[in-house]
């Protein structure tokens, strides 16, 4: 719910979430029926939309559950469900015919004939395959009904497999990526062993460094939103599975500002402030050059240090999330505007006790600050600060 709130506050027009069944997130990340009801109500208060993912591959016994759950979601007021399994789509149409269906990228739809076929089955929106190029998108748009909407990912983690349909995790760990349990073995480091030299491992290197060879770059399309829109994309999708509220806020804010005509150079720099692997524009311009030439490690320019709960009488009321101290420079991340910085001159507790540092997570603290801020804004510090 914290991430959902961040998405709404920082400019998303819709939020997609996982529920109790058939979702590709860890079970702990799913919304139960009470929190899903609250999420629908919260999103609709902002006159925005909520989509629920039912996009994992289904087993026989799960088909009736999909129909039952679809009916529940429809009565809750969910605006659409995202599905990939043909059987699940058919069951949703039977059980809740008025519930809007979006086709998940897991279905790997990347041509106009498939898009038409899914539209004939009742799908309102296609979340295009990750391997689709801008040229492909333009042709799909030209050769499909205008009533069919096209959605494309513009930011976030990418799988090294075709639209995420990978079996490496199942093979190595018994945890299926197609069932929401991926252990992300593509992010691990590997060595090379020659058949006749067992036990002799050779590191896999590139240009003097090393690479995880299967570890994909993260997607970043901040520079090509206009190009995608002109090709026929009507919805830009940010991958936020299992991401923190700070990540969601930062990325959504950057794309919202870019779409609203903000300084693209500033928006691009903002995306360096969150944990990410090297960026790539994916397959949109064809073959992905050097997409796996990285070490599988995250990098970031900023560290999230606290949630702003209130700004009053020249003080910020903050819930501490990471260490900071007197003398450091912090930045305030607010919706729709450039981050503003200030120096920490004092740190006070609820009882007025002075502190030199804030080492305790979730402690409520007060910091003097003359910058206007709102509840729901975020505090961060630059790595070199």
Secondary structure as the mmCIF struct_conf table of DSSP 4:
data_model
#
loop_
_struct_conf.conf_type_id
_struct_conf.id
_struct_conf.beg_label_comp_id
_struct_conf.beg_label_asym_id
_struct_conf.beg_label_seq_id
_struct_conf.end_label_comp_id
_struct_conf.end_label_asym_id
_struct_conf.end_label_seq_id
HELX_RH_AL_P HELX_RH_AL_P1 UNK A 2 UNK A 9
TURN_TY1_P TURN_TY1_P1 UNK A 10 UNK A 11
BEND BEND1 UNK A 13 UNK A 13
STRN STRN1 UNK A 14 UNK A 18
BEND BEND2 UNK A 20 UNK A 22
BEND BEND3 UNK A 24 UNK A 25
HELX_RH_3T_P HELX_RH_3T_P1 UNK A 27 UNK A 29
BEND BEND4 UNK A 30 UNK A 30
HELX_RH_AL_P HELX_RH_AL_P2 UNK A 33 UNK A 45
TURN_TY1_P TURN_TY1_P2 UNK A 46 UNK A 47
STRN STRN2 UNK A 49 UNK A 54
BEND BEND5 UNK A 56 UNK A 56
HELX_LH_PP_P HELX_LH_PP_P1 UNK A 57 UNK A 59
HELX_RH_3T_P HELX_RH_3T_P2 UNK A 60 UNK A 62
HELX_RH_AL_P HELX_RH_AL_P3 UNK A 63 UNK A 76
TURN_TY1_P TURN_TY1_P3 UNK A 77 UNK A 77
STRN STRN3 UNK A 80 UNK A 83
HELX_RH_AL_P HELX_RH_AL_P4 UNK A 86 UNK A 95
TURN_TY1_P TURN_TY1_P4 UNK A 97 UNK A 98
BEND BEND6 UNK A 99 UNK A 99
STRN STRN4 UNK A 101 UNK A 103
HELX_RH_3T_P HELX_RH_3T_P3 UNK A 105 UNK A 107
BEND BEND7 UNK A 111 UNK A 111
HELX_RH_AL_P HELX_RH_AL_P5 UNK A 112 UNK A 120
TURN_TY1_P TURN_TY1_P5 UNK A 121 UNK A 122
STRN STRN5 UNK A 123 UNK A 127
TURN_TY1_P TURN_TY1_P6 UNK A 130 UNK A 131
HELX_RH_AL_P HELX_RH_AL_P6 UNK A 134 UNK A 142
TURN_TY1_P TURN_TY1_P7 UNK A 143 UNK A 143
BEND BEND8 UNK A 144 UNK A 144
TURN_TY1_P TURN_TY1_P8 UNK A 146 UNK A 147
BEND BEND9 UNK A 148 UNK A 148
STRN STRN6 UNK A 149 UNK A 156
BEND BEND10 UNK A 160 UNK A 161
HELX_RH_3T_P HELX_RH_3T_P4 UNK A 162 UNK A 164
HELX_RH_AL_P HELX_RH_AL_P7 UNK A 168 UNK A 173
BEND BEND11 UNK A 174 UNK A 174
HELX_RH_3T_P HELX_RH_3T_P5 UNK A 177 UNK A 179
TURN_TY1_P TURN_TY1_P9 UNK A 180 UNK A 180
HELX_RH_3T_P HELX_RH_3T_P6 UNK A 185 UNK A 187
BEND BEND12 UNK A 188 UNK A 188
STRN STRN7 UNK A 191 UNK A 193
TURN_TY1_P TURN_TY1_P10 UNK A 195 UNK A 196
BEND BEND13 UNK A 197 UNK A 197
TURN_TY1_P TURN_TY1_P11 UNK A 198 UNK A 199
STRN STRN8 UNK A 201 UNK A 203
STRN STRN9 UNK A 205 UNK A 206
TURN_TY1_P TURN_TY1_P12 UNK A 207 UNK A 208
STRN STRN10 UNK A 209 UNK A 210
BEND BEND14 UNK A 213 UNK A 214
HELX_LH_PP_P HELX_LH_PP_P2 UNK A 216 UNK A 217
STRN STRN11 UNK A 218 UNK A 220
TURN_TY1_P TURN_TY1_P13 UNK A 222 UNK A 223
HELX_RH_AL_P HELX_RH_AL_P8 UNK A 225 UNK A 231
TURN_TY1_P TURN_TY1_P14 UNK A 232 UNK A 232
STRN STRN12 UNK A 235 UNK A 238
TURN_TY1_P TURN_TY1_P15 UNK A 241 UNK A 242
HELX_RH_AL_P HELX_RH_AL_P9 UNK A 245 UNK A 259
TURN_TY1_P TURN_TY1_P16 UNK A 260 UNK A 261
HELX_RH_AL_P HELX_RH_AL_P10 UNK A 264 UNK A 270
HELX_RH_3T_P HELX_RH_3T_P7 UNK A 271 UNK A 273
BEND BEND15 UNK A 274 UNK A 274
STRN STRN13 UNK A 276 UNK A 276
HELX_LH_PP_P HELX_LH_PP_P3 UNK A 277 UNK A 278
STRN STRN14 UNK A 279 UNK A 280
TURN_TY1_P TURN_TY1_P17 UNK A 282 UNK A 285
BEND BEND16 UNK A 286 UNK A 287
TURN_TY1_P TURN_TY1_P18 UNK A 289 UNK A 292
BEND BEND17 UNK A 294 UNK A 294
BEND BEND18 UNK A 296 UNK A 296
STRN STRN15 UNK A 299 UNK A 299
BEND BEND19 UNK A 301 UNK A 301
STRN STRN16 UNK A 302 UNK A 312
TURN_TY1_P TURN_TY1_P19 UNK A 313 UNK A 314
STRN STRN17 UNK A 315 UNK A 320
BEND BEND20 UNK A 322 UNK A 322
STRN STRN18 UNK A 324 UNK A 325
TURN_TY1_P TURN_TY1_P20 UNK A 326 UNK A 327
STRN STRN19 UNK A 329 UNK A 333
TURN_TY1_P TURN_TY1_P21 UNK A 335 UNK A 336
BEND BEND21 UNK A 337 UNK A 337
STRN STRN20 UNK A 340 UNK A 343
STRN STRN21 UNK A 347 UNK A 349
TURN_TY1_P TURN_TY1_P22 UNK A 350 UNK A 351
STRN STRN22 UNK A 354 UNK A 355
BEND BEND22 UNK A 356 UNK A 356
STRN STRN23 UNK A 357 UNK A 358
BEND BEND23 UNK A 360 UNK A 360
TURN_TY1_P TURN_TY1_P23 UNK A 361 UNK A 362
STRN STRN24 UNK A 364 UNK A 368
BEND BEND24 UNK A 371 UNK A 371
TURN_TY1_P TURN_TY1_P24 UNK A 375 UNK A 376
STRN STRN25 UNK A 378 UNK A 382
TURN_TY1_P TURN_TY1_P25 UNK A 383 UNK A 384
#
